[in-house]
Amino acid sequence: MSTAEPRARILIVEDEPSLVESLRYALEVEGFEVLTADNAVDGLERARTWRPSLVLLDLMLPGGSGLDVCRQIRAGSDVPIIVVTAKDSEADKVVGLELGADDYVTKPFSTRELIARVRAQLRRAHRAGTFGDTNEILRAGPFELDIDAHEVRRNGEPVPLRPKEFDLLESLMRRVGRVASRETLIDEVWGPSYYGDTKTLDVHIKRLRQKLEPDPSRPRHIVTVRGIGYKFVDG
């Protein structure tokens, strides 16, 4: 049996019995504890009461939309959510990510790839708050990023960020005025084993701008460098 994060708890919210059983088997072989739900209502309830380490969430569910389940889970928890669905349009992916999903996998998929994504999300969740040097504070413009406390302040006022938003801002603030390519940011924040596309990065940049910029539609600090990536401007 492969080594897994100590009894990490995976909630599968999916109504296709054969897929549920194959995923359950593969995850349990890898050392994970697995709970399932085959409809939106039970999925949301088990996410709230079982407190899983990660949620695998289908979008098309009996009893409600998986997107609504994602939004409601995210309203009260930062648990990693991987959407697993047959809906593969770009619009569906963007909506899922904007509602708080951390990754998006389309059917059919490789079980090995999905487990790699599960592990990557769990590693990032576990490392939240440990990225960088102890007691280090980054300062640029009106922002302070406290590595040890895992806090961001704008003009002295705290700004709540999710773990990956924090890591992304840290990556940008460590190279103020210099361009970070999309590939560099994805490697630093999501890890070199990340299999998704750059839409995930773009959605998180949008979230950061909404939380940090005076006018998110005309960003002053988190600037796009067309064809390359992003940079943080101290101004």
DOMI-578819 format. One record per residue: residue number from 1; residue in one letter; x, y, z of N, C-alpha, C in turn. Coordinates in nm, 2 decimals, always signed. Last residue first. Layout:
BEGIN
(NUM,"a",(X,Y,Z),(X,Y,Z),(X,Y,Z)) ...
% end
This chain:
BEGIN
(235,"g",(+0.33,+5.07,-0.62),(+0.30,+5.21,-0.66),(+0.16,+5.25,-0.61)) (234,"d",(+0.48,+4.81,-0.72),(+0.48,+4.89,-0.59),(+0.45,+5.04,-0.62)) (233,"v",(+0.32,+4.55,-0.89),(+0.38,+4.69,-0.90),(+0.36,+4.76,-0.77)) (232,"f",(+0.38,+4.23,-0.98),(+0.33,+4.31,-0.87),(+0.40,+4.45,-0.88)) (231,"k",(+0.29,+4.07,-1.29),(+0.38,+4.12,-1.20),(+0.31,+4.21,-1.09)) (230,"y",(+0.23,+3.78,-1.50),(+0.18,+3.89,-1.41),(+0.30,+3.94,-1.33)) (229,"g",(+0.28,+3.68,-1.83),(+0.23,+3.64,-1.70),(+0.18,+3.77,-1.62)) (228,"i",(+0.29,+3.68,-2.13),(+0.40,+3.63,-2.04),(+0.34,+3.58,-1.90)) (227,"g",(+0.09,+3.79,-2.27),(+0.17,+3.69,-2.34),(+0.28,+3.63,-2.25)) (226,"r",(+0.10,+4.10,-2.10),(+0.04,+4.02,-2.20),(+0.14,+3.92,-2.26)) (225,"v",(+0.10,+4.11,-1.78),(+0.20,+4.14,-1.88),(+0.16,+4.04,-1.99)) (224,"t",(-0.12,+4.26,-1.55),(-0.10,+4.16,-1.65),(+0.01,+4.20,-1.75)) (223,"v",(-0.06,+4.34,-1.21),(-0.07,+4.38,-1.35),(-0.04,+4.26,-1.44)) (222,"i",(-0.15,+4.44,-0.92),(-0.14,+4.31,-0.99),(-0.17,+4.32,-1.13)) (221,"h",(-0.18,+4.72,-0.89),(-0.07,+4.65,-0.83),(-0.05,+4.51,-0.89)) (220,"r",(-0.39,+4.83,-1.03),(-0.27,+4.91,-1.02),(-0.15,+4.83,-0.97)) (219,"p",(-0.65,+4.73,-1.25),(-0.56,+4.70,-1.15),(-0.43,+4.79,-1.15)) (218,"r",(-0.94,+4.80,-1.32),(-0.82,+4.87,-1.37),(-0.71,+4.85,-1.26)) (217,"s",(-1.12,+4.63,-1.21),(-1.12,+4.64,-1.35),(-1.00,+4.72,-1.41)) (216,"p",(-1.08,+4.68,-0.93),(-1.04,+4.55,-0.99),(-1.03,+4.55,-1.14)) (215,"d",(-0.98,+4.94,-0.77),(-1.07,+4.92,-0.89),(-1.02,+4.80,-0.96)) (214,"p",(-0.82,+4.88,-0.55),(-0.93,+4.98,-0.54),(-1.03,+4.97,-0.65)) (213,"e",(-0.75,+4.53,-0.50),(-0.74,+4.65,-0.58),(-0.85,+4.75,-0.55)) (212,"l",(-0.80,+4.31,-0.33),(-0.69,+4.40,-0.30),(-0.69,+4.53,-0.38)) (211,"k",(-1.02,+4.15,-0.41),(-1.00,+4.17,-0.27),(-0.90,+4.28,-0.24)) (210,"q",(-1.00,+4.15,-0.68),(-1.13,+4.19,-0.62),(-1.11,+4.22,-0.47)) (209,"r",(-0.74,+4.05,-0.72),(-0.77,+4.18,-0.76),(-0.90,+4.23,-0.69)) (208,"l",(-0.79,+3.78,-0.63),(-0.69,+3.87,-0.56),(-0.72,+4.02,-0.59)) (207,"r",(-0.96,+3.69,-0.83),(-1.01,+3.70,-0.69),(-0.92,+3.79,-0.61)) (206,"k",(-0.79,+3.70,-1.05),(-0.92,+3.78,-1.05),(-0.97,+3.80,-0.91)) (205,"i",(-0.61,+3.51,-0.98),(-0.56,+3.65,-1.00),(-0.69,+3.74,-0.99)) (204,"h",(-0.77,+3.28,-0.99),(-0.72,+3.33,-0.86),(-0.66,+3.47,-0.87)) (203,"v",(-0.82,+3.27,-1.26),(-0.94,+3.29,-1.17),(-0.88,+3.34,-1.03)) (202,"d",(-0.57,+3.23,-1.36),(-0.64,+3.35,-1.40),(-0.75,+3.38,-1.30)) (201,"l",(-0.51,+2.97,-1.26),(-0.43,+3.09,-1.22),(-0.51,+3.22,-1.25)) (200,"t",(-0.71,+2.82,-1.40),(-0.70,+2.82,-1.25),(-0.63,+2.94,-1.20)) (199,"k",(-0.63,+2.85,-1.66),(-0.75,+2.92,-1.62),(-0.76,+2.92,-1.46)) (198,"t",(-0.41,+2.70,-1.74),(-0.38,+2.82,-1.67),(-0.51,+2.90,-1.63)) (197,"d",(-0.50,+2.35,-1.65),(-0.46,+2.46,-1.74),(-0.44,+2.59,-1.67)) (196,"g",(-0.36,+2.08,-1.45),(-0.46,+2.16,-1.51),(-0.41,+2.27,-1.60)) (195,"y",(-0.17,+1.94,-1.31),(-0.21,+1.89,-1.45),(-0.30,+1.98,-1.52)) (194,"y",(+0.12,+1.98,-1.11),(-0.02,+2.02,-1.15),(-0.05,+1.99,-1.29)) (193,"s",(+0.37,+1.92,-1.03),(+0.29,+1.81,-1.07),(+0.15,+1.85,-1.11)) (192,"p",(+0.48,+2.15,-0.93),(+0.52,+2.11,-1.06),(+0.44,+1.99,-1.12)) (191,"g",(+0.24,+2.36,-0.76),(+0.33,+2.25,-0.76),(+0.36,+2.21,-0.91)) (190,"w",(+0.09,+2.59,-0.72),(+0.02,+2.46,-0.73),(+0.11,+2.34,-0.74)) (189,"v",(+0.29,+2.78,-0.68),(+0.17,+2.78,-0.60),(+0.09,+2.65,-0.60)) (188,"e",(+0.51,+2.74,-0.85),(+0.53,+2.78,-0.71),(+0.41,+2.76,-0.62)) (187,"d",(+0.39,+2.66,-1.09),(+0.49,+2.57,-1.02),(+0.50,+2.61,-0.88)) (186,"i",(+0.24,+2.89,-1.15),(+0.17,+2.76,-1.13),(+0.26,+2.67,-1.05)) (185,"l",(+0.45,+3.08,-1.17),(+0.35,+3.09,-1.07),(+0.27,+2.96,-1.04)) (184,"t",(+0.58,+2.98,-1.40),(+0.65,+2.99,-1.27),(+0.55,+3.00,-1.16)) (183,"e",(+0.38,+2.99,-1.60),(+0.44,+2.86,-1.56),(+0.51,+2.87,-1.43)) (182,"r",(+0.34,+3.27,-1.62),(+0.23,+3.18,-1.57),(+0.29,+3.05,-1.52)) (181,"s",(+0.62,+3.45,-1.50),(+0.55,+3.38,-1.60),(+0.44,+3.30,-1.54)) (180,"a",(+0.65,+3.76,-1.35),(+0.65,+3.61,-1.32),(+0.57,+3.55,-1.43)) (179,"v",(+0.85,+4.05,-1.38),(+0.74,+3.96,-1.43),(+0.76,+3.82,-1.39)) (178,"r",(+0.91,+4.28,-1.11),(+0.96,+4.18,-1.21),(+0.84,+4.09,-1.25)) (177,"g",(+0.79,+4.43,-0.92),(+0.84,+4.50,-1.04),(+0.90,+4.41,-1.14)) (176,"v",(+0.87,+4.20,-0.67),(+0.81,+4.33,-0.70),(+0.87,+4.39,-0.82)) (175,"r",(+0.89,+3.92,-0.60),(+0.95,+3.97,-0.72),(+0.89,+4.10,-0.76)) (174,"r",(+0.73,+3.87,-0.38),(+0.87,+3.83,-0.37),(+0.95,+3.88,-0.49)) (173,"m",(+0.48,+3.92,-0.47),(+0.54,+4.02,-0.39),(+0.69,+3.99,-0.36)) (172,"l",(+0.41,+3.68,-0.60),(+0.42,+3.80,-0.68),(+0.50,+3.91,-0.60)) (171,"s",(+0.41,+3.49,-0.40),(+0.50,+3.47,-0.51),(+0.52,+3.60,-0.59)) (170,"e",(+0.21,+3.60,-0.23),(+0.35,+3.59,-0.18),(+0.45,+3.58,-0.30)) (169,"l",(-0.01,+3.56,-0.39),(+0.03,+3.70,-0.36),(+0.18,+3.70,-0.31)) (168,"l",(-0.01,+3.28,-0.38),(+0.00,+3.35,-0.51),(+0.05,+3.49,-0.49)) (167,"d",(-0.06,+3.23,-0.11),(+0.07,+3.18,-0.17),(+0.09,+3.26,-0.30)) (166,"f",(-0.32,+3.35,-0.08),(-0.20,+3.40,+0.00),(-0.07,+3.36,-0.07)) (165,"e",(-0.46,+3.19,-0.25),(-0.45,+3.33,-0.28),(-0.34,+3.39,-0.21)) (164,"k",(-0.44,+2.95,-0.11),(-0.37,+2.96,-0.24),(-0.36,+3.11,-0.29)) (163,"p",(-0.59,+3.01,+0.13),(-0.45,+2.97,+0.13),(-0.38,+2.99,+0.00)) (162,"r",(-0.78,+3.32,+0.10),(-0.77,+3.17,+0.11),(-0.62,+3.13,+0.09)) (161,"l",(-0.76,+3.61,+0.30),(-0.73,+3.54,+0.18),(-0.74,+3.39,+0.20)) (160,"p",(-0.88,+3.91,+0.44),(-0.88,+3.77,+0.45),(-0.86,+3.71,+0.31)) (159,"v",(-0.68,+4.17,+0.54),(-0.76,+4.13,+0.42),(-0.76,+3.98,+0.42)) (158,"p",(-0.66,+4.41,+0.81),(-0.65,+4.27,+0.76),(-0.74,+4.25,+0.63)) (157,"e",(-0.50,+4.73,+0.77),(-0.63,+4.66,+0.79),(-0.62,+4.51,+0.73)) (156,"g",(-0.27,+4.86,+0.70),(-0.29,+4.82,+0.84),(-0.41,+4.74,+0.87)) (155,"n",(-0.29,+4.89,+0.42),(-0.30,+5.01,+0.51),(-0.33,+4.97,+0.65)) (154,"r",(-0.38,+4.56,+0.44),(-0.37,+4.67,+0.34),(-0.39,+4.80,+0.42)) (153,"r",(-0.23,+4.25,+0.52),(-0.29,+4.38,+0.57),(-0.27,+4.48,+0.46)) (152,"v",(-0.25,+3.91,+0.56),(-0.22,+4.02,+0.47),(-0.30,+4.14,+0.52)) (151,"e",(-0.10,+3.63,+0.73),(-0.20,+3.74,+0.72),(-0.15,+3.84,+0.62)) (150,"h",(+0.06,+3.42,+0.85),(-0.03,+3.39,+0.73),(-0.14,+3.50,+0.72)) (149,"a",(+0.24,+3.46,+1.04),(+0.10,+3.47,+1.08),(+0.00,+3.43,+0.97)) (148,"d",(+0.47,+3.44,+0.88),(+0.45,+3.35,+1.00),(+0.31,+3.35,+1.04)) (147,"i",(+0.44,+3.63,+0.68),(+0.45,+3.49,+0.65),(+0.42,+3.40,+0.77)) (146,"d",(+0.25,+3.90,+0.61),(+0.31,+3.84,+0.73),(+0.32,+3.68,+0.71)) (145,"l",(+0.26,+4.15,+0.40),(+0.23,+4.01,+0.40),(+0.31,+3.94,+0.51)) (144,"e",(+0.12,+4.46,+0.35),(+0.21,+4.38,+0.43),(+0.16,+4.24,+0.43)) (143,"f",(+0.06,+4.72,+0.11),(+0.04,+4.59,+0.16),(+0.15,+4.54,+0.25)) (142,"p",(+0.07,+4.95,-0.04),(+0.00,+4.96,+0.09),(-0.01,+4.83,+0.16)) (141,"g",(+0.39,+4.87,-0.16),(+0.28,+4.95,-0.17),(+0.21,+4.96,-0.04)) (140,"a",(+0.51,+4.60,+0.02),(+0.51,+4.66,-0.11),(+0.38,+4.74,-0.12)) (139,"r",(+0.67,+4.37,+0.23),(+0.60,+4.50,+0.22),(+0.62,+4.55,+0.08)) (138,"l",(+0.67,+4.07,+0.41),(+0.70,+4.13,+0.29),(+0.61,+4.26,+0.28)) (137,"i",(+0.82,+3.93,+0.69),(+0.71,+4.02,+0.65),(+0.76,+4.09,+0.52)) (136,"e",(+0.90,+3.64,+0.87),(+0.93,+3.73,+0.76),(+0.81,+3.80,+0.72)) (135,"n",(+0.86,+3.45,+1.06),(+0.86,+3.59,+1.10),(+0.90,+3.68,+0.99)) (134,"t",(+1.02,+3.19,+0.87),(+0.95,+3.23,+0.99),(+0.97,+3.38,+1.02)) (133,"d",(+0.99,+3.20,+0.51),(+1.07,+3.20,+0.63),(+0.99,+3.25,+0.75)) (132,"g",(+0.76,+2.99,+0.32),(+0.85,+3.10,+0.34),(+0.92,+3.09,+0.48)) (131,"f",(+0.47,+2.85,+0.42),(+0.54,+2.89,+0.30),(+0.63,+3.01,+0.33)) (130,"t",(+0.30,+2.77,+0.61),(+0.44,+2.74,+0.63),(+0.52,+2.78,+0.51)) (129,"g",(+0.03,+2.83,+0.55),(+0.09,+2.89,+0.67),(+0.23,+2.85,+0.70)) (128,"a",(-0.03,+2.52,+0.40),(-0.08,+2.66,+0.42),(-0.03,+2.71,+0.56)) (127,"r",(+0.03,+2.26,+0.38),(+0.15,+2.35,+0.39),(+0.10,+2.49,+0.41)) (126,"h",(-0.21,+2.13,+0.35),(-0.13,+2.10,+0.47),(-0.02,+2.20,+0.49)) (125,"a",(-0.29,+2.22,+0.10),(-0.37,+2.25,+0.22),(-0.29,+2.24,+0.34)) (124,"r",(-0.09,+2.11,-0.06),(-0.10,+2.25,-0.05),(-0.18,+2.29,+0.07)) (123,"r",(-0.14,+1.83,-0.02),(-0.01,+1.89,+0.02),(-0.02,+2.04,+0.04)) (122,"l",(-0.40,+1.82,-0.13),(-0.38,+1.79,+0.02),(-0.25,+1.85,+0.06)) (121,"q",(-0.35,+1.87,-0.40),(-0.43,+1.96,-0.32),(-0.41,+1.94,-0.17)) (120,"a",(-0.18,+1.64,-0.46),(-0.13,+1.78,-0.47),(-0.21,+1.88,-0.39)) (119,"r",(-0.36,+1.43,-0.41),(-0.24,+1.45,-0.33),(-0.18,+1.59,-0.34)) (118,"v",(-0.54,+1.48,-0.62),(-0.59,+1.48,-0.48),(-0.47,+1.50,-0.39)) (117,"r",(-0.37,+1.45,-0.84),(-0.43,+1.58,-0.81),(-0.48,+1.59,-0.67)) (116,"a",(-0.32,+1.18,-0.82),(-0.21,+1.27,-0.82),(-0.26,+1.42,-0.78)) (115,"i",(-0.58,+1.08,-0.86),(-0.52,+1.07,-0.73),(-0.40,+1.16,-0.71)) (114,"l",(-0.61,+1.15,-1.13),(-0.70,+1.21,-1.03),(-0.63,+1.20,-0.89)) (113,"e",(-0.42,+0.99,-1.25),(-0.40,+1.14,-1.26),(-0.49,+1.20,-1.15)) (112,"r",(-0.52,+0.74,-1.19),(-0.39,+0.77,-1.15),(-0.37,+0.92,-1.15)) (111,"t",(-0.76,+0.75,-1.34),(-0.77,+0.74,-1.19),(-0.63,+0.78,-1.13)) (110,"s",(-0.81,+0.96,-1.61),(-0.72,+0.86,-1.55),(-0.73,+0.86,-1.40)) (109,"f",(-1.14,+1.02,-1.72),(-1.01,+1.07,-1.67),(-0.94,+0.94,-1.62)) (108,"p",(-1.40,+1.13,-1.95),(-1.33,+1.03,-1.87),(-1.19,+1.08,-1.83)) (107,"k",(-1.45,+1.41,-1.73),(-1.47,+1.27,-1.76),(-1.46,+1.24,-1.91)) (106,"t",(-1.23,+1.66,-1.60),(-1.34,+1.62,-1.69),(-1.33,+1.47,-1.72)) (105,"v",(-1.17,+1.84,-1.31),(-1.13,+1.72,-1.39),(-1.25,+1.68,-1.47)) (104,"y",(-1.04,+2.11,-1.15),(-1.15,+2.07,-1.24),(-1.10,+1.96,-1.33)) (103,"d",(-0.98,+2.27,-0.83),(-0.93,+2.20,-0.95),(-1.05,+2.15,-1.03)) (102,"d",(-1.10,+2.42,-0.64),(-0.96,+2.43,-0.65),(-0.90,+2.36,-0.78)) (101,"a",(-1.40,+2.62,-0.64),(-1.33,+2.49,-0.67),(-1.18,+2.51,-0.69)) (100,"g",(-1.53,+2.87,-0.62),(-1.44,+2.82,-0.51),(-1.38,+2.69,-0.53)) (99,"l",(-1.66,+2.98,-0.82),(-1.74,+2.95,-0.70),(-1.66,+2.89,-0.59)) (98,"e",(-1.46,+2.99,-1.01),(-1.50,+3.12,-0.95),(-1.59,+3.10,-0.83)) (97,"l",(-1.46,+2.73,-1.09),(-1.34,+2.78,-1.02),(-1.38,+2.91,-0.95)) (96,"g",(-1.71,+2.71,-1.22),(-1.67,+2.62,-1.10),(-1.56,+2.68,-1.02)) (95,"v",(-1.68,+2.90,-1.42),(-1.79,+2.91,-1.32),(-1.75,+2.83,-1.19)) (94,"v",(-1.48,+2.78,-1.57),(-1.46,+2.91,-1.51),(-1.56,+2.94,-1.40)) (93,"k",(-1.59,+2.54,-1.66),(-1.47,+2.54,-1.58),(-1.46,+2.67,-1.50)) (92,"d",(-1.81,+2.64,-1.81),(-1.83,+2.56,-1.69),(-1.71,+2.56,-1.60)) (91,"a",(-1.66,+2.77,-2.02),(-1.75,+2.84,-1.93),(-1.78,+2.77,-1.80)) (90,"e",(-1.53,+2.56,-2.14),(-1.45,+2.66,-2.07),(-1.54,+2.74,-1.97)) (89,"s",(-1.69,+2.24,-2.10),(-1.68,+2.37,-2.16),(-1.60,+2.46,-2.08)) (88,"d",(-1.74,+1.99,-1.99),(-1.60,+2.02,-2.02),(-1.59,+2.16,-2.09)) (87,"k",(-1.91,+1.78,-1.79),(-1.92,+1.92,-1.84),(-1.79,+1.98,-1.86)) (86,"a",(-1.86,+1.56,-1.64),(-1.86,+1.54,-1.79),(-1.87,+1.68,-1.86)) (85,"t",(-1.64,+1.60,-1.35),(-1.77,+1.61,-1.43),(-1.75,+1.59,-1.58)) (84,"v",(-1.54,+1.70,-1.05),(-1.52,+1.59,-1.14),(-1.65,+1.57,-1.22)) (83,"v",(-1.37,+1.94,-0.87),(-1.49,+1.91,-0.95),(-1.45,+1.80,-1.05)) (82,"i",(-1.23,+1.94,-0.56),(-1.20,+1.90,-0.70),(-1.33,+1.87,-0.77)) (81,"i",(-1.16,+2.14,-0.30),(-1.27,+2.09,-0.38),(-1.22,+2.06,-0.52)) (80,"p",(-1.03,+2.17,+0.03),(-1.00,+2.16,-0.12),(-1.12,+2.09,-0.18)) (79,"v",(-1.19,+2.38,+0.27),(-1.16,+2.24,+0.23),(-1.13,+2.24,+0.07)) (78,"d",(-1.26,+2.61,+0.38),(-1.16,+2.62,+0.28),(-1.11,+2.48,+0.24)) (77,"s",(-1.61,+2.69,+0.45),(-1.49,+2.61,+0.47),(-1.39,+2.63,+0.35)) (76,"g",(-1.85,+2.82,+0.40),(-1.81,+2.80,+0.54),(-1.68,+2.72,+0.56)) (75,"a",(-1.86,+2.86,+0.13),(-1.91,+2.97,+0.22),(-1.87,+2.95,+0.36)) (74,"r",(-1.80,+2.62,+0.02),(-1.70,+2.72,+0.02),(-1.74,+2.84,+0.11)) (73,"i",(-2.05,+2.49,+0.03),(-1.93,+2.44,+0.11),(-1.83,+2.55,+0.12)) (72,"q",(-2.19,+2.65,-0.15),(-2.23,+2.65,-0.01),(-2.12,+2.59,+0.08)) (71,"r",(-2.06,+2.61,-0.39),(-2.07,+2.75,-0.33),(-2.10,+2.74,-0.19)) (70,"c",(-2.09,+2.34,-0.43),(-1.96,+2.40,-0.42),(-1.97,+2.53,-0.35)) (69,"v",(-2.37,+2.32,-0.45),(-2.30,+2.25,-0.34),(-2.16,+2.31,-0.32)) (68,"d",(-2.41,+2.47,-0.68),(-2.46,+2.52,-0.56),(-2.40,+2.45,-0.44)) (67,"l",(-2.28,+2.29,-0.86),(-2.22,+2.43,-0.84),(-2.28,+2.49,-0.71)) (66,"g",(-2.44,+2.07,-0.85),(-2.31,+2.06,-0.79),(-2.24,+2.20,-0.77)) (65,"s",(-2.78,+2.13,-0.79),(-2.66,+2.15,-0.87),(-2.54,+2.13,-0.79)) (64,"g",(-3.01,+1.87,-0.68),(-2.96,+2.00,-0.69),(-2.83,+2.01,-0.77)) (63,"g",(-3.12,+1.62,-0.69),(-3.15,+1.70,-0.58),(-3.09,+1.84,-0.58)) (62,"p",(-2.85,+1.45,-0.86),(-2.99,+1.45,-0.81),(-3.01,+1.54,-0.69)) (61,"l",(-2.60,+1.64,-1.03),(-2.64,+1.56,-0.92),(-2.79,+1.56,-0.90)) (60,"m",(-2.34,+1.74,-1.20),(-2.48,+1.70,-1.23),(-2.53,+1.60,-1.13)) (59,"l",(-2.09,+1.78,-1.09),(-2.17,+1.89,-1.11),(-2.32,+1.86,-1.13)) (58,"d",(-1.92,+1.60,-0.83),(-1.98,+1.60,-0.96),(-2.07,+1.72,-0.97)) (57,"l",(-1.63,+1.63,-0.63),(-1.77,+1.68,-0.65),(-1.81,+1.68,-0.80)) (56,"l",(-1.44,+1.55,-0.37),(-1.46,+1.52,-0.51),(-1.60,+1.54,-0.55)) (55,"v",(-1.29,+1.72,-0.11),(-1.42,+1.68,-0.17),(-1.40,+1.66,-0.32)) (54,"l",(-1.09,+1.66,+0.18),(-1.10,+1.70,+0.04),(-1.23,+1.65,-0.01)) (53,"s",(-1.12,+1.60,+0.44),(-0.99,+1.67,+0.40),(-1.00,+1.72,+0.26)) (52,"p",(-1.45,+1.66,+0.58),(-1.35,+1.59,+0.50),(-1.23,+1.67,+0.48)) (51,"r",(-1.66,+1.67,+0.79),(-1.54,+1.75,+0.78),(-1.43,+1.68,+0.71)) (50,"w",(-1.91,+1.56,+0.84),(-1.79,+1.47,+0.84),(-1.66,+1.54,+0.84)) (49,"t",(-2.08,+1.78,+0.82),(-2.07,+1.71,+0.95),(-1.95,+1.62,+0.96)) (48,"r",(-2.05,+1.91,+0.57),(-2.06,+1.99,+0.69),(-2.03,+1.91,+0.82)) (47,"a",(-2.05,+1.70,+0.39),(-1.94,+1.79,+0.39),(-1.93,+1.87,+0.52)) (46,"r",(-2.30,+1.59,+0.45),(-2.18,+1.52,+0.49),(-2.05,+1.60,+0.48)) (45,"e",(-2.46,+1.79,+0.34),(-2.47,+1.76,+0.48),(-2.35,+1.68,+0.53)) (44,"l",(-2.39,+1.79,+0.07),(-2.37,+1.91,+0.15),(-2.37,+1.88,+0.29)) (43,"g",(-2.47,+1.52,+0.00),(-2.33,+1.57,-0.02),(-2.30,+1.69,+0.07)) (42,"d",(-2.74,+1.52,+0.04),(-2.65,+1.44,+0.13),(-2.51,+1.49,+0.12)) (41,"v",(-2.81,+1.71,-0.17),(-2.85,+1.73,-0.03),(-2.76,+1.65,+0.07)) (40,"a",(-2.71,+1.59,-0.41),(-2.66,+1.72,-0.36),(-2.69,+1.74,-0.21)) (39,"n",(-2.62,+1.24,-0.39),(-2.71,+1.35,-0.43),(-2.66,+1.48,-0.36)) (38,"d",(-2.47,+1.04,-0.29),(-2.51,+1.03,-0.43),(-2.61,+1.13,-0.47)) (37,"a",(-2.16,+1.03,-0.12),(-2.30,+1.07,-0.12),(-2.34,+1.08,-0.27)) (36,"t",(-1.91,+0.86,+0.08),(-1.97,+0.89,-0.04),(-2.11,+0.95,-0.02)) (35,"l",(-1.58,+0.86,+0.22),(-1.72,+0.86,+0.24),(-1.79,+0.91,+0.11)) (34,"v",(-1.27,+0.71,+0.30),(-1.36,+0.75,+0.19),(-1.51,+0.75,+0.24)) (33,"e",(-0.93,+0.75,+0.37),(-1.06,+0.72,+0.43),(-1.17,+0.78,+0.34)) (32,"f",(-0.65,+0.63,+0.19),(-0.74,+0.74,+0.23),(-0.87,+0.67,+0.29)) (31,"g",(-0.47,+0.45,+0.09),(-0.46,+0.48,+0.23),(-0.56,+0.58,+0.27)) (30,"e",(-0.49,+0.35,-0.17),(-0.38,+0.45,-0.14),(-0.38,+0.50,+0.00)) (29,"v",(-0.71,+0.20,-0.15),(-0.59,+0.13,-0.17),(-0.47,+0.22,-0.14)) (28,"e",(-0.90,+0.41,-0.13),(-0.87,+0.33,-0.01),(-0.74,+0.25,-0.03)) (27,"l",(-0.89,+0.50,-0.40),(-0.85,+0.59,-0.29),(-0.82,+0.51,-0.16)) (26,"a",(-0.98,+0.27,-0.54),(-0.85,+0.33,-0.57),(-0.80,+0.42,-0.46)) (25,"y",(-1.24,+0.24,-0.43),(-1.14,+0.13,-0.42),(-1.00,+0.19,-0.44)) (24,"r",(-1.37,+0.48,-0.49),(-1.35,+0.44,-0.35),(-1.24,+0.34,-0.34)) (23,"l",(-1.36,+0.47,-0.77),(-1.29,+0.57,-0.70),(-1.26,+0.53,-0.56)) (22,"s",(-1.53,+0.25,-0.82),(-1.39,+0.25,-0.87),(-1.30,+0.35,-0.80)) (21,"e",(-1.76,+0.34,-0.70),(-1.70,+0.22,-0.64),(-1.55,+0.21,-0.69)) (20,"v",(-1.83,+0.56,-0.85),(-1.81,+0.58,-0.71),(-1.73,+0.46,-0.66)) (19,"l",(-1.86,+0.45,-1.10),(-1.75,+0.54,-1.09),(-1.72,+0.56,-0.94)) (18,"s",(-2.09,+0.29,-1.05),(-1.97,+0.23,-1.10),(-1.85,+0.32,-1.08)) (17,"p",(-2.29,+0.49,-0.98),(-2.24,+0.39,-0.89),(-2.11,+0.32,-0.93)) (16,"e",(-2.30,+0.82,-1.00),(-2.28,+0.71,-1.09),(-2.21,+0.60,-1.01)) (15,"d",(-2.32,+1.05,-0.84),(-2.44,+0.96,-0.84),(-2.42,+0.84,-0.94)) (14,"e",(-2.11,+1.19,-0.59),(-2.12,+1.14,-0.73),(-2.24,+1.04,-0.73)) (13,"v",(-1.89,+1.30,-0.39),(-2.03,+1.34,-0.42),(-2.05,+1.31,-0.56)) (12,"i",(-1.67,+1.18,-0.17),(-1.70,+1.17,-0.31),(-1.85,+1.20,-0.32)) (11,"l",(-1.43,+1.29,+0.06),(-1.58,+1.28,+0.04),(-1.60,+1.28,-0.12)) (10,"i",(-1.16,+1.16,+0.23),(-1.21,+1.21,+0.10),(-1.36,+1.19,+0.09)) (9,"r",(-0.94,+1.23,+0.47),(-1.07,+1.19,+0.45),(-1.13,+1.25,+0.32)) (8,"a",(-0.62,+1.08,+0.55),(-0.70,+1.19,+0.50),(-0.83,+1.15,+0.45)) (7,"r",(-0.45,+0.92,+0.71),(-0.60,+0.90,+0.70),(-0.67,+1.02,+0.66)) (6,"p",(-0.18,+1.11,+0.66),(-0.24,+1.02,+0.76),(-0.40,+1.02,+0.76)) (5,"e",(-0.13,+1.08,+0.31),(-0.14,+1.17,+0.42),(-0.22,+1.09,+0.53)) (4,"a",(+0.00,+0.75,+0.23),(-0.08,+0.87,+0.20),(-0.08,+0.96,+0.32)) (3,"t",(+0.20,+0.51,+0.07),(+0.19,+0.60,+0.18),(+0.10,+0.72,+0.14)) (2,"s",(+0.05,+0.22,-0.08),(+0.13,+0.35,-0.09),(+0.11,+0.43,+0.04)) (1,"m",(+0.08,-0.12,+0.00),(+0.00,+0.00,+0.00),(+0.09,+0.12,+0.00)) 
% end
